[in-house]
Amino acid sequence: MPKQVKPNPGSDEAIKKGCSCPILDNGRGDQRLGDTRGFWIDGDCPLHAVDNPGTEGE
Ligand SMILES: [Zn+2]
């Protein structure tokens, strides 16, 4: 079963898929401002706020 790669939060691709994460704060999908890793995730984002504990390892 192929993995589904999620577009980075704030990227155009993610926005098209319904992402509601901060765009500018995520550098338009590049990376969080002032940081080298990690993204700001909107708690209501249907794309990125659905990571359920215990389902990692994809
Ligand atoms: Zn998102």
N, CA, C, O and the ligand as a Tripos MOL2 file, in Angstrom:
@<TRIPOS>MOLECULE
protein
  233   231    59     0     0
PROTEIN
NO_CHARGES

@<TRIPOS>ATOM
      1 N           0.8570   -1.2000    0.0000 N.3       1 MET1
      2 CA          0.0000    0.0000    0.0000 C.3       1 MET1
      3 C           0.8850    1.2390    0.0000 C.2       1 MET1
      4 O           1.6510    1.4610    0.9380 O.2       1 MET1
      5 N           0.7820    2.0230   -1.0220 N.am      2 PRO2
      6 CA          1.6570    3.2000   -1.1240 C.3       2 PRO2
      7 C           1.3330    4.2370   -0.0640 C.2       2 PRO2
      8 O           0.1750    4.4720    0.2820 O.2       2 PRO2
      9 N           2.3850    4.8420    0.4340 N.am      3 LYS3
     10 CA          2.1670    5.9070    1.4080 C.3       3 LYS3
     11 C           1.6000    7.1300    0.7140 C.2       3 LYS3
     12 O           1.9180    7.4260   -0.4370 O.2       3 LYS3
     13 N           0.7600    7.8210    1.4410 N.am      4 GLN4
     14 CA          0.2830    9.0840    0.9070 C.3       4 GLN4
     15 C           1.0910   10.2050    1.5460 C.2       4 GLN4
     16 O           1.0790   10.3950    2.7630 O.2       4 GLN4
     17 N           1.7790   10.9260    0.7070 N.am      5 VAL5
     18 CA          2.5990   12.0150    1.2100 C.3       5 VAL5
     19 C           1.7630   13.2690    1.3350 C.2       5 VAL5
     20 O           1.1940   13.7580    0.3590 O.2       5 VAL5
     21 N           1.6990   13.7770    2.5390 N.am      6 LYS6
     22 CA          0.9570   15.0180    2.7270 C.3       6 LYS6
     23 C           1.8090   16.2010    2.3030 C.2       6 LYS6
     24 O           3.0020   16.2570    2.6010 O.2       6 LYS6
     25 N           1.1990   17.1340    1.6130 N.am      7 PRO7
     26 CA          1.9270   18.3670    1.3000 C.3       7 PRO7
     27 C           2.2230   19.1270    2.5820 C.2       7 PRO7
     28 O           1.4830   19.0230    3.5600 O.2       7 PRO7
     29 N           3.3010   19.8860    2.5730 N.am      8 ASN8
     30 CA          3.6680   20.6320    3.7750 C.3       8 ASN8
     31 C           2.5840   21.6250    4.1600 C.2       8 ASN8
     32 O           1.9350   22.2140    3.2940 O.2       8 ASN8
     33 N           2.3900   21.8090    5.4530 N.am      9 PRO9
     34 CA          1.4080   22.7880    5.9150 C.3       9 PRO9
     35 C           1.6790   24.1740    5.3410 C.2       9 PRO9
     36 O           2.8100   24.6580    5.3800 O.2       9 PRO9
     37 N           0.6570   24.7980    4.8180 N.am     10 GLY10
     38 CA          0.8020   26.1430    4.2880 C.3      10 GLY10
     39 C           1.2000   26.1840    2.8320 C.2      10 GLY10
     40 O           1.2160   27.2570    2.2280 O.2      10 GLY10
     41 N           1.5200   25.0510    2.2580 N.am     11 SER11
     42 CA          1.9080   25.0490    0.8480 C.3      11 SER11
     43 C           0.6700   25.1480   -0.0360 C.2      11 SER11
     44 O          -0.4460   24.8430    0.3850 O.2      11 SER11
     45 N           0.8940   25.5770   -1.2550 N.am     12 ASP12
     46 CA         -0.2290   25.7270   -2.1810 C.3      12 ASP12
     47 C          -0.9710   24.4130   -2.3510 C.2      12 ASP12
     48 O          -2.2010   24.3720   -2.3990 O.2      12 ASP12
     49 N          -0.2000   23.3450   -2.4390 N.am     13 GLU13
     50 CA         -0.7950   22.0370   -2.6390 C.3      13 GLU13
     51 C          -1.6870   21.6820   -1.4450 C.2      13 GLU13
     52 O          -2.7820   21.1440   -1.6070 O.2      13 GLU13
     53 N          -1.2020   21.9890   -0.2700 N.am     14 ALA14
     54 CA         -1.9740   21.6800    0.9300 C.3      14 ALA14
     55 C          -3.2520   22.5060    0.9890 C.2      14 ALA14
     56 O          -4.3170   22.0060    1.3510 O.2      14 ALA14
     57 N          -3.1280   23.7700    0.6280 N.am     15 ILE15
     58 CA         -4.2930   24.6480    0.6480 C.3      15 ILE15
     59 C          -5.3760   24.1200   -0.2790 C.2      15 ILE15
     60 O          -6.5630   24.1600    0.0410 O.2      15 ILE15
     61 N          -4.9500   23.6290   -1.4220 N.am     16 LYS16
     62 CA         -5.9120   23.0790   -2.3750 C.3      16 LYS16
     63 C          -6.6570   21.8920   -1.7810 C.2      16 LYS16
     64 O          -7.8140   21.6370   -2.1150 O.2      16 LYS16
     65 N          -5.9850   21.1800   -0.9070 N.am     17 LYS17
     66 CA         -6.5900   20.0010   -0.3100 C.3      17 LYS17
     67 C          -7.3550   20.3260    0.9670 C.2      17 LYS17
     68 O          -7.8440   19.4320    1.6580 O.2      17 LYS17
     69 N          -7.4510   21.6150    1.2680 N.am     18 GLY18
     70 CA         -8.2700   21.9990    2.4110 C.3      18 GLY18
     71 C          -7.4820   22.3490    3.6510 C.2      18 GLY18
     72 O          -8.0580   22.5070    4.7270 O.2      18 GLY18
     73 N          -6.1820   22.4720    3.5210 N.am     19 CYS19
     74 CA         -5.3420   22.8180    4.6680 C.3      19 CYS19
     75 C          -5.6840   24.2060    5.1820 C.2      19 CYS19
     76 O          -5.8450   25.1490    4.4070 O.2      19 CYS19
     77 N          -5.7930   24.3170    6.4890 N.am     20 SER20
     78 CA         -6.1010   25.6220    7.0890 C.3      20 SER20
     79 C          -4.9700   26.0760    7.9970 C.2      20 SER20
     80 O          -5.1600   26.9590    8.8330 O.2      20 SER20
     81 N          -3.8150   25.4890    7.8400 N.am     21 CYS21
     82 CA         -2.6570   25.8920    8.6390 C.3      21 CYS21
     83 C          -2.1930   27.2880    8.2000 C.2      21 CYS21
     84 O          -2.4860   27.7270    7.0880 O.2      21 CYS21
     85 N          -1.4730   27.9720    9.0830 N.am     22 PRO22
     86 CA         -0.9450   29.2880    8.7150 C.3      22 PRO22
     87 C          -0.0350   29.1910    7.5000 C.2      22 PRO22
     88 O           0.8530   28.3400    7.4440 O.2      22 PRO22
     89 N          -0.2580   30.0590    6.5370 N.am     23 ILE23
     90 CA          0.5260   30.0050    5.3140 C.3      23 ILE23
     91 C           1.8730   30.6930    5.4890 C.2      23 ILE23
     92 O           2.9330   30.1180    5.2420 O.2      23 ILE23
     93 N           1.7890   31.9450    5.9240 N.am     24 LEU24
     94 CA          3.0250   32.7120    6.0540 C.3      24 LEU24
     95 C           3.8960   32.1740    7.1800 C.2      24 LEU24
     96 O           5.1210   32.1320    7.0690 O.2      24 LEU24
     97 N           3.2470   31.7640    8.2620 N.am     25 ASP25
     98 CA          4.0270   31.2440    9.3880 C.3      25 ASP25
     99 C           4.7620   29.9690    9.0200 C.2      25 ASP25
    100 O           5.7500   29.6030    9.6560 O.2      25 ASP25
    101 N           4.2850   29.3140    8.0130 N.am     26 ASN26
    102 CA          4.9350   28.0870    7.5680 C.3      26 ASN26
    103 C           5.7950   28.3200    6.3340 C.2      26 ASN26
    104 O           6.2510   27.3750    5.6890 O.2      26 ASN26
    105 N           6.0070   29.5810    6.0190 N.am     27 GLY27
    106 CA          6.8500   29.8800    4.8620 C.3      27 GLY27
    107 C           6.2640   29.3160    3.5940 C.2      27 GLY27
    108 O           6.9950   28.8810    2.7040 O.2      27 GLY27
    109 N           4.9410   29.3190    3.5030 N.am     28 ARG28
    110 CA          4.2480   28.7480    2.3360 C.3      28 ARG28
    111 C           4.6440   27.2960    2.1110 C.2      28 ARG28
    112 O           4.8120   26.8530    0.9750 O.2      28 ARG28
    113 N           4.7870   26.5860    3.1750 N.am     29 GLY29
    114 CA          5.0980   25.1690    3.0420 C.3      29 GLY29
    115 C           6.5840   24.8850    3.1170 C.2      29 GLY29
    116 O           7.0110   23.7320    3.0610 O.2      29 GLY29
    117 N           7.3580   25.9280    3.2430 N.am     30 ASP30
    118 CA          8.7970   25.7140    3.3350 C.3      30 ASP30
    119 C           9.1570   25.2260    4.7280 C.2      30 ASP30
    120 O           9.5010   24.0610    4.9240 O.2      30 ASP30
    121 N           9.0750   26.1250    5.6810 N.am     31 GLN31
    122 CA          9.3360   25.7250    7.0530 C.3      31 GLN31
    123 C           8.8900   26.8360    7.9940 C.2      31 GLN31
    124 O           8.6170   27.9630    7.5820 O.2      31 GLN31
    125 N           8.8280   26.4860    9.2320 N.am     32 ARG32
    126 CA          8.4000   27.4720   10.2100 C.3      32 ARG32
    127 C           9.4230   28.5940   10.2970 C.2      32 ARG32
    128 O          10.6320   28.3630   10.3000 O.2      32 ARG32
    129 N           8.9080   29.8020   10.3660 N.am     33 LEU33
    130 CA          9.7960   30.9480   10.4310 C.3      33 LEU33
    131 C          10.6940   30.8770   11.6670 C.2      33 LEU33
    132 O          10.2380   30.5980   12.7760 O.2      33 LEU33
    133 N          11.9530   31.1310   11.4450 N.am     34 GLY34
    134 CA         12.8700   31.1770   12.5620 C.3      34 GLY34
    135 C          13.2360   29.8070   13.0970 C.2      34 GLY34
    136 O          13.8790   29.6870   14.1400 O.2      34 GLY34
    137 N          12.8280   28.7870   12.3840 N.am     35 ASP35
    138 CA         13.1550   27.4410   12.8490 C.3      35 ASP35
    139 C          13.6340   26.6260   11.6560 C.2      35 ASP35
    140 O          13.4040   27.0080   10.5090 O.2      35 ASP35
    141 N          14.2730   25.5520   11.9110 N.am     36 THR36
    142 CA         14.7720   24.7460   10.8100 C.3      36 THR36
    143 C          13.9260   23.5030   10.6030 C.2      36 THR36
    144 O          14.1540   22.7330    9.6690 O.2      36 THR36
    145 N          12.9730   23.3170   11.4580 N.am     37 ARG37
    146 CA         12.1170   22.1410   11.2920 C.3      37 ARG37
    147 C          10.7910   22.3930   11.9810 C.2      37 ARG37
    148 O          10.6730   23.2630   12.8440 O.2      37 ARG37
    149 N           9.8310   21.6430   11.5990 N.am     38 GLY38
    150 CA          8.5430   21.7640   12.2480 C.3      38 GLY38
    151 C           7.6470   22.7720   11.5560 C.2      38 GLY38
    152 O           8.1150   23.6650   10.8500 O.2      38 GLY38
    153 N           6.3750   22.6150   11.7680 N.am     39 PHE39
    154 CA          5.4040   23.5010   11.1510 C.3      39 PHE39
    155 C           4.3610   23.8970   12.1730 C.2      39 PHE39
    156 O           4.1440   23.2130   13.1740 O.2      39 PHE39
    157 N           3.7250   25.0190   11.8940 N.am     40 TRP40
    158 CA          2.5700   25.3980   12.6870 C.3      40 TRP40
    159 C           1.3640   24.6470   12.1600 C.2      40 TRP40
    160 O           1.0060   24.7640   10.9880 O.2      40 TRP40
    161 N           0.7540   23.8930   13.0140 N.am     41 ILE41
    162 CA         -0.4050   23.1230   12.5910 C.3      41 ILE41
    163 C          -1.6730   23.7180   13.1780 C.2      41 ILE41
    164 O          -1.7890   23.8970   14.3900 O.2      41 ILE41
    165 N          -2.6200   24.0200   12.3020 N.am     42 ASP42
    166 CA         -3.9070   24.5030   12.7630 C.3      42 ASP42
    167 C          -4.6820   23.3360   13.3790 C.2      42 ASP42
    168 O          -4.7690   22.2490   12.8080 O.2      42 ASP42
    169 N          -5.2310   23.5940   14.5410 N.am     43 GLY43
    170 CA         -5.9190   22.5180   15.2480 C.3      43 GLY43
    171 C          -7.1250   21.9850   14.5070 C.2      43 GLY43
    172 O          -7.5980   20.8800   14.7750 O.2      43 GLY43
    173 N          -7.6170   22.7760   13.5740 N.am     44 ASP44
    174 CA         -8.8050   22.3540   12.8250 C.3      44 ASP44
    175 C          -8.4710   21.9220   11.4020 C.2      44 ASP44
    176 O          -9.3580   21.6080   10.6090 O.2      44 ASP44
    177 N          -7.1950   21.9120   11.0980 N.am     45 CYS45
    178 CA         -6.8120   21.5240    9.7390 C.3      45 CYS45
    179 C          -7.1830   20.0660    9.4830 C.2      45 CYS45
    180 O          -6.7540   19.1760   10.2170 O.2      45 CYS45
    181 N          -7.9700   19.8260    8.4530 N.am     46 PRO46
    182 CA         -8.3870   18.4560    8.1490 C.3      46 PRO46
    183 C          -7.2360   17.6130    7.6030 C.2      46 PRO46
    184 O          -7.3050   16.3850    7.5500 O.2      46 PRO46
    185 N          -6.1920   18.3050    7.2050 N.am     47 LEU47
    186 CA         -5.0860   17.5900    6.5810 C.3      47 LEU47
    187 C          -3.9910   17.2300    7.5820 C.2      47 LEU47
    188 O          -3.4070   16.1480    7.5200 O.2      47 LEU47
    189 N          -3.7250   18.1420    8.4940 N.am     48 HIS48
    190 CA         -2.5620   17.9630    9.3620 C.3      48 HIS48
    191 C          -2.9020   17.8020   10.8370 C.2      48 HIS48
    192 O          -2.0450   17.4050   11.6260 O.2      48 HIS48
    193 N          -4.1210   18.0990   11.2170 N.am     49 ALA49
    194 CA         -4.4780   18.0160   12.6320 C.3      49 ALA49
    195 C          -5.1590   16.6940   12.9560 C.2      49 ALA49
    196 O          -5.8570   16.5690   13.9630 O.2      49 ALA49
    197 N          -4.9480   15.7210   12.0970 N.am     50 VAL50
    198 CA         -5.6470   14.4560   12.2760 C.3      50 VAL50
    199 C          -4.6970   13.3240   12.6660 C.2      50 VAL50
    200 O          -5.0420   12.1450   12.5910 O.2      50 VAL50
    201 N          -3.4890   13.7180   13.0870 N.am     51 ASP51
    202 CA         -2.5360   12.6870   13.4830 C.3      51 ASP51
    203 C          -2.9400   12.0820   14.8180 C.2      51 ASP51
    204 O          -2.7560   12.6900   15.8730 O.2      51 ASP51
    205 N          -3.4760   10.9130   14.7600 N.am     52 ASN52
    206 CA         -3.9060   10.2510   15.9730 C.3      52 ASN52
    207 C          -2.7370    9.5340   16.6430 C.2      52 ASN52
    208 O          -1.9590    8.8460   15.9810 O.2      52 ASN52
    209 N          -2.6210    9.6950   17.9320 N.am     53 PRO53
    210 CA         -1.5620    8.9770   18.6550 C.3      53 PRO53
    211 C          -1.7190    7.4700   18.4530 C.2      53 PRO53
    212 O          -2.8170    6.9210   18.5390 O.2      53 PRO53
    213 N          -0.6210    6.8400   18.1920 N.am     54 GLY54
    214 CA         -0.6720    5.3920   18.0580 C.3      54 GLY54
    215 C          -0.7460    4.9410   16.6130 C.2      54 GLY54
    216 O          -0.6880    3.7460   16.3260 O.2      54 GLY54
    217 N          -0.8710    5.8850   15.7130 N.am     55 THR55
    218 CA         -0.9460    5.5010   14.3140 C.3      55 THR55
    219 C           0.3060    5.9190   13.5510 C.2      55 THR55
    220 O           0.3110    5.9650   12.3210 O.2      55 THR55
    221 N           1.3490    6.2180   14.2840 N.am     56 GLU56
    222 CA          2.5710    6.5920   13.5960 C.3      56 GLU56
    223 C           3.2440    5.3670   13.0210 C.2      56 GLU56
    224 O           2.8820    4.2320   13.3300 O.2      56 GLU56
    225 N           4.2220    5.6140   12.1860 N.am     57 GLY57
    226 CA          4.9340    4.4980   11.5880 C.3      57 GLY57
    227 C           4.5250    4.2670   10.1610 C.2      57 GLY57
    228 O           4.8380    3.2180    9.5970 O.2      57 GLY57
    229 N           3.8470    5.1910    9.5670 N.am     58 GLU58
    230 CA          3.4440    5.0340    8.1790 C.3      58 GLU58
    231 C           4.6290    5.1940    7.2450 C.2      58 GLU58
    232 O           4.4750    5.0920    6.0280 O.2      58 GLU58
    233 ZN         -2.6870   21.9410    7.3330 Zn       59 ZN59
@<TRIPOS>BOND
     1     1     2 1
     2     2     3 1
     3     3     4 2
     4     3     5 am
     5     5     6 1
     6     6     7 1
     7     7     8 2
     8     7     9 am
     9     9    10 1
    10    10    11 1
    11    11    12 2
    12    11    13 am
    13    13    14 1
    14    14    15 1
    15    15    16 2
    16    15    17 am
    17    17    18 1
    18    18    19 1
    19    19    20 2
    20    19    21 am
    21    21    22 1
    22    22    23 1
    23    23    24 2
    24    23    25 am
    25    25    26 1
    26    26    27 1
    27    27    28 2
    28    27    29 am
    29    29    30 1
    30    30    31 1
    31    31    32 2
    32    31    33 am
    33    33    34 1
    34    34    35 1
    35    35    36 2
    36    35    37 am
    37    37    38 1
    38    38    39 1
    39    39    40 2
    40    39    41 am
    41    41    42 1
    42    42    43 1
    43    43    44 2
    44    43    45 am
    45    45    46 1
    46    46    47 1
    47    47    48 2
    48    47    49 am
    49    49    50 1
    50    50    51 1
    51    51    52 2
    52    51    53 am
    53    53    54 1
    54    54    55 1
    55    55    56 2
    56    55    57 am
    57    57    58 1
    58    58    59 1
    59    59    60 2
    60    59    61 am
    61    61    62 1
    62    62    63 1
    63    63    64 2
    64    63    65 am
    65    65    66 1
    66    66    67 1
    67    67    68 2
    68    67    69 am
    69    69    70 1
    70    70    71 1
    71    71    72 2
    72    71    73 am
    73    73    74 1
    74    74    75 1
    75    75    76 2
    76    75    77 am
    77    77    78 1
    78    78    79 1
    79    79    80 2
    80    79    81 am
    81    81    82 1
    82    82    83 1
    83    83    84 2
    84    83    85 am
    85    85    86 1
    86    86    87 1
    87    87    88 2
    88    87    89 am
    89    89    90 1
    90    90    91 1
    91    91    92 2
    92    91    93 am
    93    93    94 1
    94    94    95 1
    95    95    96 2
    96    95    97 am
    97    97    98 1
    98    98    99 1
    99    99   100 2
   100    99   101 am
   101   101   102 1
   102   102   103 1
   103   103   104 2
   104   103   105 am
   105   105   106 1
   106   106   107 1
   107   107   108 2
   108   107   109 am
   109   109   110 1
   110   110   111 1
   111   111   112 2
   112   111   113 am
   113   113   114 1
   114   114   115 1
   115   115   116 2
   116   115   117 am
   117   117   118 1
   118   118   119 1
   119   119   120 2
   120   119   121 am
   121   121   122 1
   122   122   123 1
   123   123   124 2
   124   123   125 am
   125   125   126 1
   126   126   127 1
   127   127   128 2
   128   127   129 am
   129   129   130 1
   130   130   131 1
   131   131   132 2
   132   131   133 am
   133   133   134 1
   134   134   135 1
   135   135   136 2
   136   135   137 am
   137   137   138 1
   138   138   139 1
   139   139   140 2
   140   139   141 am
   141   141   142 1
   142   142   143 1
   143   143   144 2
   144   143   145 am
   145   145   146 1
   146   146   147 1
   147   147   148 2
   148   147   149 am
   149   149   150 1
   150   150   151 1
   151   151   152 2
   152   151   153 am
   153   153   154 1
   154   154   155 1
   155   155   156 2
   156   155   157 am
   157   157   158 1
   158   158   159 1
   159   159   160 2
   160   159   161 am
   161   161   162 1
   162   162   163 1
   163   163   164 2
   164   163   165 am
   165   165   166 1
   166   166   167 1
   167   167   168 2
   168   167   169 am
   169   169   170 1
   170   170   171 1
   171   171   172 2
   172   171   173 am
   173   173   174 1
   174   174   175 1
   175   175   176 2
   176   175   177 am
   177   177   178 1
   178   178   179 1
   179   179   180 2
   180   179   181 am
   181   181   182 1
   182   182   183 1
   183   183   184 2
   184   183   185 am
   185   185   186 1
   186   186   187 1
   187   187   188 2
   188   187   189 am
   189   189   190 1
   190   190   191 1
   191   191   192 2
   192   191   193 am
   193   193   194 1
   194   194   195 1
   195   195   196 2
   196   195   197 am
   197   197   198 1
   198   198   199 1
   199   199   200 2
   200   199   201 am
   201   201   202 1
   202   202   203 1
   203   203   204 2
   204   203   205 am
   205   205   206 1
   206   206   207 1
   207   207   208 2
   208   207   209 am
   209   209   210 1
   210   210   211 1
   211   211   212 2
   212   211   213 am
   213   213   214 1
   214   214   215 1
   215   215   216 2
   216   215   217 am
   217   217   218 1
   218   218   219 1
   219   219   220 2
   220   219   221 am
   221   221   222 1
   222   222   223 1
   223   223   224 2
   224   223   225 am
   225   225   226 1
   226   226   227 1
   227   227   228 2
   228   227   229 am
   229   229   230 1
   230   230   231 1
   231   231   232 2
@<TRIPOS>SUBSTRUCTURE
     1 MET1         2 RESIDUE 1 A MET
     2 PRO2         6 RESIDUE 1 A PRO
     3 LYS3        10 RESIDUE 1 A LYS
     4 GLN4        14 RESIDUE 1 A GLN
     5 VAL5        18 RESIDUE 1 A VAL
     6 LYS6        22 RESIDUE 1 A LYS
     7 PRO7        26 RESIDUE 1 A PRO
     8 ASN8        30 RESIDUE 1 A ASN
     9 PRO9        34 RESIDUE 1 A PRO
    10 GLY10       38 RESIDUE 1 A GLY
    11 SER11       42 RESIDUE 1 A SER
    12 ASP12       46 RESIDUE 1 A ASP
    13 GLU13       50 RESIDUE 1 A GLU
    14 ALA14       54 RESIDUE 1 A ALA
    15 ILE15       58 RESIDUE 1 A ILE
    16 LYS16       62 RESIDUE 1 A LYS
    17 LYS17       66 RESIDUE 1 A LYS
    18 GLY18       70 RESIDUE 1 A GLY
    19 CYS19       74 RESIDUE 1 A CYS
    20 SER20       78 RESIDUE 1 A SER
    21 CYS21       82 RESIDUE 1 A CYS
    22 PRO22       86 RESIDUE 1 A PRO
    23 ILE23       90 RESIDUE 1 A ILE
    24 LEU24       94 RESIDUE 1 A LEU
    25 ASP25       98 RESIDUE 1 A ASP
    26 ASN26      102 RESIDUE 1 A ASN
    27 GLY27      106 RESIDUE 1 A GLY
    28 ARG28      110 RESIDUE 1 A ARG
    29 GLY29      114 RESIDUE 1 A GLY
    30 ASP30      118 RESIDUE 1 A ASP
    31 GLN31      122 RESIDUE 1 A GLN
    32 ARG32      126 RESIDUE 1 A ARG
    33 LEU33      130 RESIDUE 1 A LEU
    34 GLY34      134 RESIDUE 1 A GLY
    35 ASP35      138 RESIDUE 1 A ASP
    36 THR36      142 RESIDUE 1 A THR
    37 ARG37      146 RESIDUE 1 A ARG
    38 GLY38      150 RESIDUE 1 A GLY
    39 PHE39      154 RESIDUE 1 A PHE
    40 TRP40      158 RESIDUE 1 A TRP
    41 ILE41      162 RESIDUE 1 A ILE
    42 ASP42      166 RESIDUE 1 A ASP
    43 GLY43      170 RESIDUE 1 A GLY
    44 ASP44      174 RESIDUE 1 A ASP
    45 CYS45      178 RESIDUE 1 A CYS
    46 PRO46      182 RESIDUE 1 A PRO
    47 LEU47      186 RESIDUE 1 A LEU
    48 HIS48      190 RESIDUE 1 A HIS
    49 ALA49      194 RESIDUE 1 A ALA
    50 VAL50      198 RESIDUE 1 A VAL
    51 ASP51      202 RESIDUE 1 A ASP
    52 ASN52      206 RESIDUE 1 A ASN
    53 PRO53      210 RESIDUE 1 A PRO
    54 GLY54      214 RESIDUE 1 A GLY
    55 THR55      218 RESIDUE 1 A THR
    56 GLU56      222 RESIDUE 1 A GLU
    57 GLY57      226 RESIDUE 1 A GLY
    58 GLU58      230 RESIDUE 1 A GLU
    59 ZN59       233 GROUP 0 **** ****
